[in-house]
Amino acid sequence: MTLRLEDRVVRDSVRAWFDRVARDAADPFVLDGYGRVAQAGGDALLQGMVADLKGKLAPLAGTTVLEVGCGAGAITKGLVVDAQSVTAVDFSHPMLLQARRSGLSTPRYVSADASLLPFREKSFDRVVCYSVFNNFPSLDFAAGVIAELVRVARPGGRVLIGQVPNVERKHAWWRDYSARFGGTPPSRPRTLLGAFKQRLLRRTRAVLALMGRQPPPALALQYYRADFFQRVAATLQHRCDVLPAFNLLQDGNGPAVADYRLDVCITVTPRPTAALS
């Protein structure tokens, strides 16, 4: 997958951000980018999230699992309980060091980028990429990653892309997030201004990269429509189901799932065998 300069610069900025964060001795759930949500919900929220994820991948017993974007390993711990084997991938080496410190001996940790996975076709029964697509630089980049995730999944296997920010519920998320944690949700004019500012910063960083300057650490925040995944999966000739994701804003009283975020489940369709003449 050939990356555009701007996509490459954004990706490198995101990697630098996670490299820096990983140097803190914090809880893996917090390090993995969940921040205040993880601090407020703690282990109970993490367990609920992993249970929801595993339910969408079931059955896991006896399967080989690839987790792309494992971070500090918060989700990995839950996957190794049921799967036959787990391979955990991340593009941030310091994050992988944090994951290795968890004491788990069974996962195989690999340093790699989601856009170019170092595995053969049809290598895994289940492929998980959870709370990662929000950090991607563009829809073109995301489409390329989907193709990679499907490529390494076995026919009849499943790819789960989890916690994808839903553009149609962006304002509802920030409204309810602010209601729970305090602060004022951004107005629509402020949101539009912020999006324009982000585009300008990306182009400025691309120019600096051409001049040999390293981009500063920064997170991207990519939103998606459900039909984006359905179109890409249709192009690849696989089934795609888009479901409400586990509700990260629940406080014990709210719904278990909510469409602020989406879970994308792709079932890898076996290719028909050519008839012998």
C-alpha positions in Angstrom: 0.0 0.0 0.0 1.6 3.3 -1.2 0.8 6.2 1.2 0.3 9.8 0.3 2.7 12.2 1.9 0.0 13.8 4.0 -1.3 10.4 5.2 2.3 9.3 6.1 2.9 12.5 8.1 -0.3 12.1 10.0 0.4 8.4 10.7 3.9 9.3 12.0 2.5 12.1 14.2 0.1 9.6 15.7 2.9 7.1 16.3 5.0 9.8 18.0 2.0 10.6 20.2 1.6 6.9 21.3 5.4 6.5 21.7 5.4 9.5 24.1 2.3 8.3 26.1 3.7 4.8 26.4 6.6 6.1 28.5 4.2 6.8 31.4 3.7 3.9 33.9 -0.1 4.0 33.6 -2.9 1.4 33.5 -3.0 -0.3 30.0 -6.7 0.7 29.6 -5.7 4.4 30.0 -2.6 4.1 27.8 -4.6 2.6 25.0 -6.3 6.0 24.4 -9.5 5.7 26.5 -8.4 8.4 28.9 -11.1 9.7 31.2 -13.5 7.0 30.1 -11.1 4.3 31.4 -10.3 6.2 34.6 -14.0 6.6 35.4 -15.1 3.1 34.3 -12.1 1.1 35.5 -11.8 -2.6 35.3 -15.6 -3.2 35.2 -15.9 -1.1 32.0 -13.0 -2.9 30.4 -14.4 -6.3 31.3 -17.8 -5.3 29.8 -16.1 -4.1 26.6 -14.0 -7.2 26.2 -17.1 -9.4 26.8 -19.0 -7.6 24.1 -16.1 -7.9 21.7 -15.7 -11.6 22.3 -19.4 -12.2 21.9 -19.2 -10.7 18.4 -16.2 -12.9 17.6 -17.7 -16.1 19.1 -16.8 -18.9 19.1 -13.2 -18.1 20.0 -12.2 -21.5 21.4 -9.5 -23.1 19.3 -9.1 -20.1 17.0 -6.0 -18.2 15.9 -6.5 -14.5 16.6 -4.7 -11.4 15.2 -5.1 -8.2 17.2 -4.1 -5.2 15.1 -3.3 -2.1 17.2 -3.0 -3.8 20.5 -1.4 -0.8 22.3 -0.5 -1.6 25.9 -2.5 -4.8 25.7 -5.7 -4.0 27.6 -7.8 -6.1 25.3 -5.2 -8.7 24.6 -5.5 -10.0 28.1 -9.1 -10.9 27.5 -8.5 -12.6 24.1 -5.8 -15.0 25.3 -8.2 -16.6 27.8 -10.2 -18.3 25.0 -8.2 -18.4 21.8 -5.8 -21.1 20.8 -3.2 -18.4 19.9 -3.0 -14.6 19.8 -0.7 -12.5 17.8 -0.7 -8.8 18.9 0.5 -6.1 16.5 1.2 -2.4 17.1 3.1 0.3 15.2 4.5 1.8 18.4 7.4 -0.1 19.8 7.2 1.6 23.3 3.5 0.5 23.4 4.6 -3.1 22.7 7.1 -2.9 25.5 4.2 -1.9 27.8 2.2 -4.8 26.6 5.0 -7.2 27.2 5.3 -6.0 30.8 1.7 -7.3 31.5 3.2 -10.7 32.3 1.3 -12.5 29.6 3.5 -15.2 28.0 1.2 -16.5 25.3 0.7 -13.6 22.9 3.2 -13.2 20.1 4.0 -9.5 19.8 4.9 -8.0 16.4 5.9 -4.4 15.5 4.1 -3.6 12.3 1.8 -1.0 10.6 -1.8 -1.9 10.0 -1.5 -0.8 6.4 1.3 -3.5 5.7 0.9 -6.6 7.8 3.8 -9.0 7.7 1.7 -12.1 7.5 0.7 -14.5 4.7 -2.8 -14.6 3.2 -5.4 -16.6 5.2 -3.3 -16.8 8.3 -5.9 -16.2 11.1 -9.4 -17.3 12.0 -10.3 -14.0 13.7 -8.8 -10.5 13.1 -9.5 -7.7 15.6 -8.8 -4.0 15.1 -10.5 -2.2 18.1 -10.5 1.5 18.7 -7.9 2.1 16.0 -9.6 3.4 12.9 -10.3 6.7 14.7 -6.6 7.4 14.5 -6.3 6.9 10.8 -5.3 9.9 8.5 -7.9 9.4 5.8 -10.7 7.3 4.3 -8.3 6.0 1.6 -5.9 4.9 4.2 -8.7 3.1 6.1 -9.9 1.3 3.0 -6.4 0.0 2.4 -6.2 -1.3 6.0 -9.6 -3.1 5.6 -8.2 -4.9 2.6 -5.1 -5.9 4.6 -7.3 -7.2 7.5 -9.4 -9.2 5.1 -6.3 -10.5 3.3 -4.8 -12.2 6.4 -8.2 -13.7 7.5 -9.1 -17.2 6.5 -12.2 -18.0 4.4 -15.1 -18.3 6.8 -13.3 -16.2 9.3 -14.3 -12.9 10.8 -12.8 -9.4 11.0 -14.0 -7.1 13.7 -13.3 -3.4 13.4 -14.5 -1.9 16.7 -15.4 1.4 18.3 -15.5 3.3 15.0 -16.6 7.0 15.5 -20.0 7.5 13.8 -20.1 10.8 12.0 -23.9 10.9 12.2 -23.7 10.8 16.0 -20.7 13.1 16.5 -22.6 15.9 18.3 -24.6 13.4 20.4 -21.3 11.8 21.6 -19.8 15.2 22.7 -23.1 16.3 24.3 -23.3 13.1 26.4 -19.6 13.0 27.1 -19.7 16.6 28.4 -22.8 15.8 30.5 -20.9 13.0 32.2 -17.5 14.4 32.6 -18.1 18.2 32.6 -17.4 20.9 30.1 -19.3 22.4 27.2 -19.8 20.4 24.0 -18.4 22.1 21.0 -20.9 24.1 18.9 -21.3 23.3 15.2 -19.4 26.4 14.1 -16.6 25.5 16.5 -16.6 22.0 15.1 -16.3 23.2 11.5 -13.5 25.6 12.5 -11.7 22.8 14.2 -11.9 20.6 11.1 -10.6 23.4 8.9 -7.7 24.0 11.4 -6.8 20.2 11.4 -6.7 20.2 7.5 -4.4 23.3 7.6 -2.1 21.7 10.2 -1.9 18.5 8.2 -0.8 20.4 5.1 1.7 22.4 7.1 3.2 19.3 8.6 3.5 17.7 5.1 5.4 20.8 3.9 7.7 20.5 7.0 8.3 16.8 6.3 9.4 17.7 2.7 11.9 20.0 4.4 13.2 17.2 6.5 11.4 18.2 9.7 9.9 15.6 12.0 6.2 16.1 12.6 5.2 16.8 16.2 3.2 14.2 18.2 -0.5 14.6 17.5 -3.6 12.5 17.4 -5.9 12.2 14.4 -9.7 11.9 14.8 -11.3 10.2 11.8 -15.1 9.8 11.6 -17.0 7.4 9.4 -20.4 6.6 7.9 -21.6 3.0 8.1 -22.0 2.7 4.4 -18.2 3.4 3.9 -17.5 0.0 5.3 -20.3 -1.7 3.4 -19.0 -0.2 0.1 -15.4 -1.4 0.8 -16.5 -4.8 1.9 -18.8 -5.1 -1.2 -15.8 -4.2 -3.4 -13.8 -7.0 -1.7 -16.8 -9.3 -2.1 -17.4 -10.0 1.6 -20.4 -9.7 3.9 -20.4 -6.7 6.2 -22.6 -6.1 9.2 -22.5 -2.7 11.1 -23.7 -2.8 14.7 -23.9 -0.3 17.6 -20.6 -0.6 19.6 -20.2 -1.2 23.4 -21.3 2.0 25.1 -18.2 3.6 26.6 -20.3 6.3 28.3 -22.4 3.9 30.4 -22.3 4.6 34.1 -24.2 1.5 35.2 -27.6 2.8 34.2 -27.2 3.5 30.4 -27.6 1.1 27.5 -25.0 -1.6 27.0 -24.5 -0.6 23.4 -24.9 2.8 21.6 -24.5 4.0 18.1 -22.1 6.9 19.0 -19.5 4.3 17.9 -19.9 1.4 15.5 -18.6 -2.2 15.3 -18.0 -3.5 11.8 -18.2 -7.2 11.4 -16.9 -8.6 8.1 -17.4 -12.3 7.3 -14.7 -13.4 4.9 -16.5 -15.2 2.0 -14.6 -18.2 0.6 -13.7 -17.7 -3.0 -15.4 -20.0 -5.4 -13.2 -22.7 -6.8 -12.8 -22.5 -10.6 -14.5 -25.4 -12.4 -12.2 -27.9 -14.1 -12.6 -28.1 -17.8 
